[in-house]
Amino acid sequence: MADISNLKKIQGTKDYYRIRMGNHRLGMIIKKGEVELIRILHRKDIYKYFP
């Protein structure tokens, strides 16, 4: 996980992370080494719908 740039844990959550890609964010859950991509949204919308 340390090799992924722009990966940040979402505050107040246990397994939720995001990756910044320009004006978009990739929302994901990382558990036991497995990554599940949940949402790809504009930065103003990601926190409304994820987590």
C-alpha positions in Angstrom: 0.0 0.0 0.0 2.9 2.3 0.6 3.7 2.2 -3.2 0.4 3.9 -4.1 0.8 7.6 -4.4 -2.0 9.9 -3.2 -3.6 7.1 -1.1 -5.1 8.5 2.0 -7.3 7.0 4.7 -10.6 8.7 5.2 -10.9 10.2 8.7 -13.4 8.5 11.0 -13.5 5.3 9.1 -11.7 2.0 9.6 -11.1 0.6 6.1 -12.0 3.4 3.7 -9.4 5.1 1.5 -9.3 7.5 -1.4 -6.9 8.3 -4.2 -6.7 11.8 -5.7 -6.6 11.9 -9.5 -6.9 15.5 -10.6 -10.4 16.7 -9.9 -11.7 13.2 -9.3 -11.4 10.8 -6.3 -11.4 7.0 -6.3 -13.1 5.7 -3.2 -12.1 2.2 -2.0 -12.3 -0.3 0.8 -9.1 -2.1 1.8 -9.5 -5.2 4.0 -7.0 -8.0 4.6 -5.0 -6.9 1.5 -7.9 -6.9 -0.8 -8.9 -3.7 -2.6 -12.6 -3.1 -3.6 -13.2 0.0 -5.8 -16.5 1.6 -4.8 -16.8 5.0 -6.4 -15.1 7.3 -8.9 -16.5 10.8 -8.5 -15.7 14.5 -8.8 -14.0 15.8 -5.7 -17.0 17.9 -4.7 -19.3 14.8 -4.7 -17.1 12.0 -3.4 -17.8 12.7 0.3 -21.6 12.9 -0.3 -21.8 9.4 -1.6 -18.7 7.7 -0.1 -18.4 6.1 2.5 
